[in-house]
Amino acid sequence: MTQMMKAVRCEGFGGKHRLVRDHPVPRPGAGEVLVRVDGSGICAADRAMWDATGPWDLSFPFTPGHEFTGTVVELGADAAEMHGLSVGDRAIAELNVTSGNDFFRQRGAYHLTDCMEVLGATCDGGWAEYMIYPANAVIHRVPDGLSTKAACYTEPLANAIHGVQRADIQFDDVVVIAGAGPIGMGMVQAAALKTPRKVIVINPGAAKRTAALSLGADMAFAPDDPRLHEALGDLTDGRGADVFLEASGQTSAFEQGLQIVRKGARIVVFGVYKSPARVDLNIFGEFKELDVRGGHLAPFTYATALDLMARGKIDGDACVTHVYALEAFETALTRRPDPDELQIKIMLDPTL
């Protein structure tokens, strides 16, 4: 008899999600891993699917959830040897499952390949009681002692670490991070580990600014606070910030970043944007000769994220602020906090 489970199924963008209580539990094929989902996060991309504001073209239906952690319950043929796993291990799979031997994979940029499936988008993800880690997935064991909350935070933190690596932060840099969401908070902690001269956070909500200060930021300002410009002027003799990381997904934040960085500054763009930015291209070349770098996904940084949390260098628990049962996914998806309330990462717990 086929075992059934609860799963959230996305049947189209624009609020077309529903909870199914009799969805078949998948069986692992060769090289595949079946896990009981311990927790799965809600990302801004998931909200964009709900709101129908995202830039993706996907096929339906599928189970969302690309930030997940699970416990191995069954291994397909040869999966134990392929992935170094045993039943009972806690494990995370990277969300992008690549294949083939194209230009990008040959050069180690597996996160940019077109030969890719995405867990929680083109393949079923973690908003369910059970899920499959595919045979081609890159799978990481969760270190002993790491909480489910922290393990669930691995994917956004791995993205944040990739962004910080792209920024090439130096000891004397004044670093500005726009956005104090899950990725921004990860960037704050990872950037602080690089020991630059100052880490400054820009975020509208006061609660997140306070949290950022507790997690490693030296200063935190609202976007319209005139003290931001005063602080940058004092720190840099009026030159402007050395590094700017955009993690808010707001085009206005990127536009502000162009104004507050110095000539020759490094800018990392890591948000997903709902509207185009309007900028004067002369800023990039004629006036400032800026080094603008994109940031996408988390190549080679999941293991680093797990290690830094396991060693107590980054606090993943502090970044998961709310937990909901799977049945309450709509409430969790549409939750909008008051300005003074701290909301960073929301996790769905299928075991509740």
C-alpha positions, 0 to 999 in steps of 0.5 A: 500500500502506498504511504501518504503524506502532507504536502503543499502543492503549487498549481500556479502563481498568484495564490494557487497553493494548496495543502494536500493530505494524501500526496504519495510519499516518493520512493528513492530510485538509484542514487536517490535519498529519501528524507523526512523533512525536519524543517523548510524555510520560506524565501522571498522567491516563494513569496514572489511565486505566491504573489505572481511577481517573480521572473520565472517560467515554471511548470506546475504542479510542484512542491515548493521549498528550497531551504530545507533540512531532513533526516535520511529514512531510505537510501536508493541503490548505491546512494549510501556509497555515492553520498556517504550517508546512512539512515538516520543521518541529518542531511541537506541537499544543494537546491541546484541539481546540475548535470551534463558537461557544458561550458560552465560546469567545465569551469567549475561554475556549476551554479550557472549551468543551463543543465539544471533542476531546482529543488522546490521549483522544477523538482519537488521541495521541502514543504512536505513531510518527505522529499527526495534528494536526487542522485545528482544532488550535492548533499551535505551531512548536518554537523552533530549539535546543530539545531534544526533551525540553524540547519534550515538557515544553511541555504540563505547563509550559503548565498550570503557567504558567496556574496561576501566572497564576491565582494573581496573584502579587505581589512581597511574596507568600509562595508555597507550592506543594504537589507537585513533579511535572511541573506543580509543578516548572513552577509553581516555575520560573514562580512564581520568575520573578514574583519573590515574596518566597519560593517554598516547596515541599511534597513528600514525596520528598527528591529532588524537594525538592532538585530544586525548590531547584535550579529556583527554590524558596527552601525545601522541606519534607516535608508533616509537617515542623514547620519548615514552620510555623516558617518560615511563622510567621517570614516572615509574623509568624504570618499564613500564606502569601499564595498556595497552589498545589495541584499534587499531586492529593492531597486531604490537600495541599489540606486542609493548604493551608487551614490554612497560608494567611492570611486573604484568601489566594489558593488555586489548585487544579490537581490531579486528585483521586481522592477528595473532600476533607473540609473545614469550609466555615467556613474559606472564609467565616467564618474566612478569606474565602479566594479559591479558584480552579480551574485547568484546562488551558493557555489561551494559555500554550503559546507562553509555555512554549516562549518561556521555555524557548527563552530559558533562563528555564525548564529543561524538560530538567531536568524530563524525567528518564526516557526509554523506548522505545514498547515499554516503555510498561507499564514506564514507566507503572507505574514507581514510584521509590524515595523518594530517586530523582528521577522527574519526567516520563517520556517515550516515544520512538517512535524508539528 
